[in-house]
Amino acid sequence: MNEILLKSIKEITIFTKEEKQEFLKVMNKLSDEKREEKYQGDKEKLEKLSSRNEELTILITKLYEYHAFGKIPIKHFDRLFNVYDTEQQNLEKQIQYFEQEIESCHKRKVDTDKFLKMIEKYTDIEELTVPMINEYIEKVIVHEAIGGRKEKDRKQQVDVYFNFIGNIQLNKNEKKLENTN
Protein backbone atom coordinates (compact mmCIF):
# COMPACT_ATOMS: atom_id res chain seq x y z
CA MET A 1 0.00 0.00 0.00
CA ASN A 2 2.85 2.38 0.85
CA GLU A 3 4.35 1.82 -2.61
CA ILE A 4 1.06 2.58 -4.33
CA LEU A 5 0.51 5.77 -2.32
CA LEU A 6 4.09 6.96 -2.78
CA LYS A 7 3.92 6.30 -6.54
CA SER A 8 0.56 8.11 -6.86
CA ILE A 9 1.77 11.11 -4.87
CA LYS A 10 5.01 11.34 -6.84
CA GLU A 11 3.26 11.08 -10.20
CA ILE A 12 0.62 13.71 -9.48
CA THR A 13 3.16 16.07 -7.91
CA ILE A 14 5.64 15.82 -10.78
CA PHE A 15 2.91 16.16 -13.41
CA THR A 16 1.34 19.13 -11.68
CA LYS A 17 4.65 20.92 -11.41
CA GLU A 18 5.76 20.16 -14.98
CA GLU A 19 2.35 20.54 -16.68
CA LYS A 20 0.67 23.15 -14.53
CA GLN A 21 -1.47 24.59 -17.36
CA GLU A 22 -2.74 21.13 -18.37
CA PHE A 23 -3.49 20.36 -14.73
CA LEU A 24 -5.48 23.60 -14.31
CA LYS A 25 -7.35 23.01 -17.57
CA VAL A 26 -8.40 19.49 -16.53
CA MET A 27 -9.35 20.56 -13.02
CA ASN A 28 -11.47 23.48 -14.24
CA LYS A 29 -13.26 21.27 -16.76
CA LEU A 30 -13.87 18.60 -14.11
CA SER A 31 -15.18 21.20 -11.69
CA ASP A 32 -17.57 22.58 -14.31
CA GLU A 33 -18.84 19.11 -15.28
CA LYS A 34 -19.46 18.04 -11.69
CA ARG A 35 -21.15 21.29 -10.84
CA GLU A 36 -23.43 21.09 -13.90
CA GLU A 37 -24.32 17.44 -13.21
CA LYS A 38 -25.24 18.19 -9.60
CA TYR A 39 -27.13 21.33 -10.61
CA GLN A 40 -29.25 19.42 -13.14
CA GLY A 41 -30.02 16.62 -10.65
CA ASP A 42 -30.98 19.07 -7.92
CA LYS A 43 -33.08 21.09 -10.35
CA GLU A 44 -35.04 17.98 -11.41
CA LYS A 45 -35.66 17.01 -7.79
CA LEU A 46 -36.76 20.55 -6.95
CA GLU A 47 -39.23 20.58 -9.85
CA LYS A 48 -40.80 17.27 -8.72
CA LEU A 49 -41.02 18.43 -5.11
CA SER A 50 -42.54 21.78 -6.12
CA SER A 51 -45.08 20.07 -8.35
CA ARG A 52 -46.19 17.76 -5.54
CA ASN A 53 -46.32 20.72 -3.15
CA GLU A 54 -48.70 22.52 -5.52
CA GLU A 55 -50.86 19.38 -5.76
CA LEU A 56 -51.06 19.22 -1.97
CA THR A 57 -52.08 22.88 -1.78
CA ILE A 58 -54.96 22.15 -4.17
CA LEU A 59 -55.95 19.03 -2.21
CA ILE A 60 -55.95 20.89 1.10
CA THR A 61 -58.02 23.70 -0.41
CA LYS A 62 -60.58 21.20 -1.77
CA LEU A 63 -60.60 19.36 1.55
CA TYR A 64 -61.50 22.60 3.35
CA GLU A 65 -64.26 23.28 0.83
CA TYR A 66 -65.72 19.78 1.23
CA HIS A 67 -65.61 20.21 5.00
CA ALA A 68 -67.21 23.68 4.82
CA PHE A 69 -70.08 22.38 2.69
CA GLY A 70 -70.56 19.33 4.90
CA LYS A 71 -69.51 16.87 2.18
CA ILE A 72 -66.91 15.13 4.37
CA PRO A 73 -67.17 14.00 8.01
CA ILE A 74 -64.91 15.76 10.53
CA LYS A 75 -62.93 12.58 11.37
CA HIS A 76 -62.05 12.08 7.68
CA PHE A 77 -61.22 15.77 7.34
CA ASP A 78 -58.89 15.67 10.36
CA ARG A 79 -57.16 12.47 9.21
CA LEU A 80 -56.65 13.64 5.60
CA PHE A 81 -55.63 17.13 6.65
CA ASN A 82 -52.96 15.74 9.00
CA VAL A 83 -51.60 13.44 6.28
CA TYR A 84 -51.48 16.22 3.67
CA ASP A 85 -50.13 18.80 6.09
CA THR A 86 -47.32 16.53 7.32
CA GLU A 87 -46.33 15.68 3.75
CA GLN A 88 -46.39 19.33 2.75
CA GLN A 89 -44.22 20.36 5.69
CA ASN A 90 -41.66 17.69 4.74
CA LEU A 91 -41.76 18.81 1.12
CA GLU A 92 -41.18 22.43 2.09
CA LYS A 93 -38.07 21.43 4.05
CA GLN A 94 -36.78 19.44 1.07
CA ILE A 95 -37.57 22.28 -1.31
CA GLN A 96 -35.65 24.70 0.88
CA TYR A 97 -32.69 22.28 0.98
CA PHE A 98 -32.56 21.91 -2.82
CA GLU A 99 -32.95 25.65 -3.36
CA GLN A 100 -29.91 26.18 -1.12
CA GLU A 101 -27.99 23.42 -2.93
CA ILE A 102 -28.72 24.99 -6.31
CA GLU A 103 -27.62 28.37 -4.98
CA SER A 104 -24.36 26.99 -3.59
CA CYS A 105 -23.74 24.91 -6.74
CA HIS A 106 -22.70 28.09 -8.48
CA LYS A 107 -20.20 28.88 -5.76
CA ARG A 108 -18.48 25.48 -5.45
CA LYS A 109 -15.36 24.53 -7.32
CA VAL A 110 -12.66 21.86 -7.10
CA ASP A 111 -10.06 23.61 -4.99
CA THR A 112 -7.01 23.41 -7.22
CA ASP A 113 -5.34 26.41 -5.57
CA LYS A 114 -5.12 24.57 -2.24
CA PHE A 115 -3.71 21.51 -3.98
CA LEU A 116 -1.09 23.59 -5.80
CA LYS A 117 -0.02 25.26 -2.55
CA MET A 118 0.21 21.89 -0.85
CA ILE A 119 2.49 20.32 -3.50
CA GLU A 120 4.88 23.27 -3.31
CA LYS A 121 5.91 21.96 0.12
CA TYR A 122 7.24 18.73 -1.35
CA THR A 123 10.07 18.72 -3.85
CA ASP A 124 11.96 15.42 -3.96
CA ILE A 125 9.56 12.83 -2.61
CA GLU A 126 11.43 9.62 -1.89
CA GLU A 127 9.77 8.43 1.30
CA LEU A 128 6.16 8.38 2.42
CA THR A 129 5.51 10.16 5.71
CA VAL A 130 2.39 10.39 7.85
CA PRO A 131 2.10 14.18 7.41
CA MET A 132 2.41 13.72 3.64
CA ILE A 133 -0.35 11.09 3.61
CA ASN A 134 -2.57 13.34 5.73
CA GLU A 135 -2.05 16.29 3.42
CA TYR A 136 -2.32 14.48 0.10
CA ILE A 137 -4.78 11.63 0.64
CA GLU A 138 -8.51 11.99 1.26
CA LYS A 139 -9.25 8.26 1.07
CA VAL A 140 -8.13 5.02 -0.50
CA ILE A 141 -10.53 2.39 -1.84
CA VAL A 142 -9.12 -1.12 -2.26
CA HIS A 143 -11.26 -3.30 -4.52
CA GLU A 144 -11.57 -7.05 -4.36
CA ALA A 145 -8.70 -8.93 -5.97
CA ILE A 146 -9.35 -10.80 -9.22
CA GLY A 147 -7.40 -13.54 -10.96
CA GLY A 148 -5.68 -16.70 -9.83
CA ARG A 149 -4.41 -17.71 -6.43
CA LYS A 150 -0.79 -16.91 -7.21
CA GLU A 151 0.37 -13.33 -6.62
CA LYS A 152 1.60 -12.88 -10.19
CA ASP A 153 -1.86 -13.82 -11.57
CA ARG A 154 -3.85 -11.64 -9.19
CA LYS A 155 -4.78 -8.04 -9.84
CA GLN A 156 -6.32 -5.58 -7.48
CA GLN A 157 -7.63 -2.11 -8.23
CA VAL A 158 -6.75 0.62 -5.76
CA ASP A 159 -8.38 4.06 -6.10
CA VAL A 160 -6.53 6.94 -4.47
CA TYR A 161 -8.58 10.07 -3.77
CA PHE A 162 -6.49 13.18 -3.26
CA ASN A 163 -7.54 16.03 -1.01
CA PHE A 164 -9.03 18.95 -2.94
CA ILE A 165 -9.07 17.22 -6.37
CA GLY A 166 -10.54 13.73 -5.94
CA ASN A 167 -9.66 10.55 -7.83
CA ILE A 168 -7.38 11.75 -10.61
CA GLN A 169 -4.81 9.55 -12.31
CA LEU A 170 -2.05 10.26 -14.78
CA ASN A 171 -2.22 8.61 -18.20
CA LYS A 172 1.52 8.13 -18.73
CA ASN A 173 1.24 7.34 -22.45
CA GLU A 174 -0.39 10.68 -23.26
CA LYS A 175 0.93 12.69 -20.32
CA LYS A 176 -2.62 13.66 -19.41
CA LEU A 177 -4.74 13.60 -16.30
CA GLU A 178 -7.91 11.51 -16.23
CA ASN A 179 -10.91 11.72 -13.96
CA THR A 180 -11.66 8.23 -12.73
CA ASN A 181 -14.65 9.07 -10.53
QUIBEL-V396524 format. One record per pair of residues at least 6 apart in sequence whose C-alpha atoms are under 7 Angstrom apart, sorted by sequence separation. I is the first residue (numbers start at 1). J is the second residue. If there is no record, write none. Layout:
i = [I | I]
j = [J | J]
This chain:
i = [66 | 147 | 148 | 161 | 170 | 171 | 16 | 147 | 160 | 170 | 171 | 146 | 147 | 159 | 169 | 170 | 145 | 146 | 168 | 169 | 67 | 145 | 146 | 168 | 169 | 145 | 168 | 169 | 144 | 167 | 168 | 143 | 167 | 63 | 143 | 167 | 142 | 143 | 142 | 141 | 142 | 140 | 141 | 140 | 141 | 140 | 60 | 139 | 140 | 139 | 138 | 60 | 137 | 138 | 137 | 138 | 136 | 137 | 136 | 56 | 56 | 53 | 53 | 49 | 50 | 49 | 46 | 115 | 114 | 46 | 112 | 111 | 112 | 110 | 111 | 110 | 42 | 42 | 39 | 39 | 35 | 31 | 31 | 27 | 27 | 13 | 10 | 6 | 26 | 12]
j = [72 | 153 | 154 | 167 | 176 | 177 | 23 | 154 | 167 | 177 | 178 | 154 | 155 | 167 | 177 | 178 | 154 | 155 | 177 | 178 | 77 | 155 | 156 | 178 | 179 | 156 | 179 | 180 | 156 | 179 | 180 | 156 | 180 | 77 | 157 | 181 | 157 | 158 | 158 | 158 | 159 | 158 | 159 | 159 | 160 | 160 | 81 | 160 | 161 | 161 | 161 | 84 | 161 | 162 | 162 | 163 | 162 | 163 | 163 | 84 | 88 | 88 | 91 | 91 | 95 | 95 | 95 | 164 | 164 | 98 | 164 | 164 | 165 | 164 | 165 | 165 | 98 | 102 | 102 | 105 | 105 | 109 | 110 | 110 | 112 | 119 | 125 | 128 | 177 | 170]
